[in-house]
Amino acid sequence: MEAWRTTCPRLTIWEDAVSDGLVTVDGAETSNRTFENRFNSDSFGHTCKPGAGFAVLDDQNVLPLSGDDESVSVPLPFGFPFYGITKTSVNVSTNGFLTFANGSDATAHVNLDPHAPAAPFDSIFVFWDDLVVDGSASVSTTALGIAPNRVLMVEWRNVTFFGAPGNRVTFQVQLFENGRINMAWRDLDGSFREQGASATIGLRNGATGSPNDALVASFDEPAVVDGTKAEFLRNGVPVASAGADQTVASGSSFTLNGSGSTDPDGTSGLTFQWVQIAGPASSIQDPKKAITTVAGQPGPKTLTYRLTVTDQFGRSSSDEVTVTVKSPK
């Protein structure tokens, strides 16, 4: 199987690249300029993670699903948490999406922004378009792993577009027992249609009207190229800890310690930024380190510093610490 690209498919508008002279369009084109890594989230905390390095799974079990605007219900081999609710079965649509709600339209062929009230609710949009599973295409599943690390894969292989049988795409979604969602796309040529110009990629919660919670990775944008991968996971806000307030002797240097800051996702990608927000100006040796030193100050003085920690998805929090410098003896 060919190599897969690892990125989050969020578009940098194709037309902008053309107008900026970055690409020349003289027919079907494929360009890395069509997307960039943008950190986008929904209010539940789902985040599209760029640079995902997961493995693509092979399909094993062909579903009894074919034709145009059809769907089939598939029992899940484990309880899958989605927007805080455990799911036990899923409807698989020929039109490139999954929906957990029986009352949602599992055969909808006109793709919408997931925030639209009429969009299928409680759904995962892998490549929602007006697709057809004809005699040269299939939809398959496979389940792997041991609890609590199981995964279910659904793949749409070599599906075509209604009214455009010359275009075909293959894509898959992986549902993990812990709620993580992986998506991957392949066998895409340089046509805008195959790159998602009329497709929706993203998530929507179970709200049946508006407003609803949704994450839009791509909507009617040629944002994916052959080999694109994306990972969707719930990302908690990091917790900044600037340490306890302290009192120091006049003229003595002191330490700012943010090593107690935590990331609920267990990632090691936190960045740190110290700034002084009150008191006479002082010199922070390295404001981008978790633990840093401040040059000594003659007292008496009261100095306040703010620490901001940011995770790899751009979510951040802040905490403050006050340092009291005593009067000289």
C-alpha positions in Angstrom: 0.0 0.0 0.0 1.3 3.4 -0.8 2.6 5.9 1.7 0.0 8.1 3.6 0.4 11.8 4.3 -0.1 12.8 7.9 -1.8 16.1 8.4 -5.0 17.7 9.6 -7.1 18.5 6.5 -8.0 22.1 7.0 -8.0 24.2 3.9 -5.9 27.2 3.0 -8.2 28.4 0.2 -7.1 26.9 -3.1 -8.1 30.1 -4.9 -5.7 32.1 -2.7 -2.8 29.9 -3.7 -3.6 30.4 -7.3 -4.0 34.2 -7.0 -0.7 34.4 -5.1 1.0 32.7 -8.0 1.9 29.6 -5.8 0.4 27.1 -8.3 -0.4 27.1 -12.0 -3.7 25.4 -12.9 -3.5 23.8 -16.4 -5.7 20.8 -15.7 -6.2 18.5 -12.7 -3.8 19.5 -10.0 -2.6 18.1 -6.6 -0.8 20.5 -4.3 0.3 20.6 -0.7 -0.7 24.3 -0.8 -4.4 23.3 -0.6 -4.4 22.8 3.2 -2.5 23.7 6.4 -2.4 22.6 9.9 -5.0 24.6 11.8 -6.1 23.6 15.3 -9.9 23.6 15.3 -12.0 22.4 18.1 -15.6 22.1 19.2 -17.0 23.1 22.6 -16.9 19.4 23.8 -13.2 19.4 23.3 -12.7 17.4 20.2 -9.7 18.5 18.3 -8.3 17.6 14.8 -4.7 16.6 15.4 -2.2 17.1 12.6 0.8 14.8 12.0 -1.1 11.7 13.1 1.1 8.6 12.7 -1.4 5.8 12.9 -1.5 2.7 10.8 -4.0 2.1 8.1 -6.1 -1.1 8.6 -7.1 -3.6 6.0 -10.7 -4.4 5.6 -12.0 -8.0 6.2 -15.8 -8.1 6.3 -17.7 -6.8 3.4 -21.0 -5.3 4.5 -24.3 -6.0 2.6 -24.3 -2.4 1.5 -24.4 -1.2 -2.1 -26.2 1.1 -4.4 -27.1 4.8 -4.0 -28.4 6.4 -0.8 -28.5 3.2 1.2 -27.4 2.4 4.8 -27.0 -0.6 7.0 -26.8 -0.9 10.8 -23.7 -2.4 12.3 -23.3 -3.5 16.0 -20.2 -2.1 17.7 -17.9 -4.7 19.3 -17.5 -2.3 22.3 -19.2 0.7 23.8 -17.9 3.7 21.9 -18.0 7.1 23.7 -19.2 9.9 21.5 -19.9 13.4 22.9 -20.2 11.8 26.3 -22.7 9.1 25.4 -21.8 5.4 24.9 -22.9 4.0 21.5 -23.5 0.3 20.9 -24.4 0.4 17.2 -23.9 2.6 14.1 -25.6 3.2 10.8 -23.1 3.1 7.9 -24.2 5.2 4.8 -23.1 4.7 1.2 -22.7 8.5 1.3 -19.5 8.4 3.3 -20.6 8.9 6.9 -21.6 7.1 10.1 -24.6 8.1 12.3 -25.4 6.7 15.7 -29.0 8.1 15.8 -31.9 6.1 14.3 -33.8 9.2 13.9 -31.1 10.8 11.8 -31.1 10.6 8.0 -28.5 7.9 7.3 -29.0 8.2 3.5 -28.7 12.0 3.1 -26.9 12.7 -0.1 -26.8 16.5 -0.1 -23.9 17.4 2.2 -24.2 20.3 4.6 -22.1 22.1 7.2 -22.3 19.9 10.4 -23.6 23.0 12.2 -26.7 23.2 9.9 -29.9 22.1 11.8 -30.7 19.7 8.9 -27.4 17.9 8.9 -27.5 14.3 10.2 -27.1 14.5 14.0 -24.9 12.3 16.1 -22.7 11.6 13.1 -19.1 11.2 12.0 -18.6 12.6 8.5 -15.6 10.9 6.9 -16.3 12.0 3.3 -19.9 12.9 3.1 -20.9 13.4 -0.6 -23.4 11.9 -3.0 -21.6 8.6 -3.4 -22.4 5.3 -5.0 -21.2 1.8 -4.0 -21.4 0.1 -7.4 -20.1 -3.3 -8.6 -16.5 -2.1 -8.5 -16.8 -0.7 -4.9 -17.4 -2.1 -1.4 -17.8 -1.0 2.2 -16.1 -3.2 4.8 -15.3 -3.4 8.5 -12.7 -5.0 10.7 -12.3 -5.1 14.5 -8.9 -5.5 16.2 -7.3 -5.3 19.6 -8.0 -6.4 23.2 -10.1 -4.5 25.7 -9.7 -1.7 26.6 -7.7 -0.9 23.4 -10.0 -2.2 20.7 -10.7 -0.5 17.4 -13.4 -0.8 14.7 -12.5 0.2 11.2 -15.0 1.0 8.4 -13.7 1.5 4.9 -15.4 2.8 1.7 -13.3 1.3 -1.1 -13.2 2.6 -4.6 -16.6 4.3 -4.3 -17.8 6.6 -7.1 -19.8 9.8 -7.3 -23.4 10.0 -8.4 -23.3 11.4 -11.9 -19.5 11.2 -12.1 -18.5 7.6 -12.4 -15.1 8.4 -13.6 -14.1 9.7 -10.2 -13.4 7.2 -7.4 -12.1 7.5 -3.8 -11.2 5.2 -0.9 -11.3 6.3 2.7 -11.6 4.8 6.1 -12.5 5.7 9.7 -11.2 4.0 12.9 -13.2 4.2 16.1 -11.2 3.4 19.2 -12.6 2.2 22.5 -11.3 5.4 24.3 -13.3 7.7 21.9 -10.4 8.6 19.5 -11.3 8.8 15.8 -8.9 8.3 13.0 -9.6 9.1 9.4 -7.6 8.5 6.2 -8.1 9.0 2.5 -6.4 7.5 -0.5 -6.7 6.8 -4.3 -7.4 10.5 -4.9 -6.4 12.1 -8.1 -5.9 15.8 -8.6 -9.6 16.6 -9.3 -11.3 19.0 -6.9 -14.2 16.5 -6.5 -12.0 13.7 -5.2 -10.2 16.2 -2.9 -13.4 17.1 -1.2 -14.8 20.1 -3.1 -18.3 18.8 -2.5 -17.8 16.8 0.6 -18.1 17.3 4.4 -15.5 16.0 6.9 -16.1 16.4 10.6 -18.3 15.5 13.6 -21.7 16.5 15.0 -23.2 15.8 18.3 -26.7 14.4 19.0 -28.6 17.8 19.1 -31.5 17.6 16.8 -31.7 21.3 16.1 -29.7 24.5 16.4 -27.4 25.3 18.0 -25.5 22.1 18.1 -21.9 21.2 18.8 -19.8 20.2 15.8 -16.2 20.1 14.5 -15.8 21.0 10.9 -12.5 19.9 9.4 -13.6 20.6 5.8 -16.8 21.6 4.1 -17.0 22.0 0.3 -13.3 22.5 0.1 -10.6 20.5 -1.9 -8.8 20.0 1.4 -7.5 16.4 1.2 -4.9 15.0 -1.1 -3.9 11.4 -1.7 -2.6 9.9 1.6 -4.1 12.4 4.0 -4.6 11.3 7.6 -6.3 13.0 10.5 -6.9 12.2 14.1 -9.8 13.5 16.1 -9.6 13.2 19.9 -11.0 14.9 23.0 -8.5 17.4 24.2 -8.6 18.7 27.8 -7.4 22.2 28.7 -3.9 22.2 30.4 -3.7 23.4 33.9 -1.1 26.0 34.6 0.6 26.1 38.0 3.0 29.0 38.8 3.9 27.6 42.2 3.3 29.0 45.7 3.8 32.7 46.6 7.2 33.3 48.1 9.3 35.7 50.1 13.0 36.3 49.3 15.8 38.4 50.8 16.7 41.7 49.3 19.0 41.4 46.4 18.7 37.6 46.2 17.8 35.9 42.9 14.8 33.6 43.0 13.2 30.8 41.0 9.9 30.7 39.2 8.7 27.1 39.0 5.9 26.0 36.7 6.8 22.3 36.7 3.6 21.5 38.5 1.6 22.4 35.4 -0.3 19.4 34.0 -1.9 18.3 30.7 -4.9 15.9 31.2 -4.2 14.3 27.9 -0.8 13.2 29.1 1.1 14.8 26.2 4.6 16.2 26.6 4.0 19.1 24.2 3.3 21.9 26.7 5.0 25.2 26.1 5.6 27.8 28.8 5.6 31.6 28.9 6.4 33.7 31.9 5.6 37.4 32.0 5.8 40.0 34.8 2.5 41.7 35.3 3.1 43.9 38.4 5.9 45.6 40.3 9.1 47.2 39.2 10.6 45.6 36.1 12.8 42.6 36.7 14.8 40.3 34.4 13.5 36.8 33.8 16.4 34.6 32.6 14.5 32.4 30.2 10.7 33.1 30.1 10.0 30.1 27.9 11.2 27.5 30.4 9.0 25.8 33.1 11.7 26.6 35.7 13.6 29.8 35.4 15.5 32.4 37.4 14.8 36.0 38.1 17.7 38.4 38.9 17.9 39.7 42.4 16.0 42.9 43.3 16.6 45.3 46.2 13.6 45.4 48.5 11.2 46.1 49.7 9.2 45.2 46.6 6.2 43.1 45.5 6.5 41.4 42.1 3.8 39.4 40.3 4.4 37.0 37.4 1.9 35.2 35.2 2.6 31.7 33.7 0.7 30.6 30.6 0.9 27.0 29.4 -0.2 26.0 26.0 -0.7 22.5 24.6 0.0 21.2 21.1 -3.6 22.1 20.0 -3.4 25.7 21.1 -5.5 25.4 24.3 -4.0 27.3 27.2 -4.5 28.4 30.8 -2.7 30.8 33.1 -1.7 31.1 36.8 0.0 33.8 38.8 2.6 33.9 41.6 3.6 36.8 43.8 7.1 37.3 45.1 7.7 39.6 48.1 11.2 41.0 48.3 12.1 41.9 51.9 13.7 45.2 53.0 17.5 45.1 53.2 19.0 44.5 56.6 
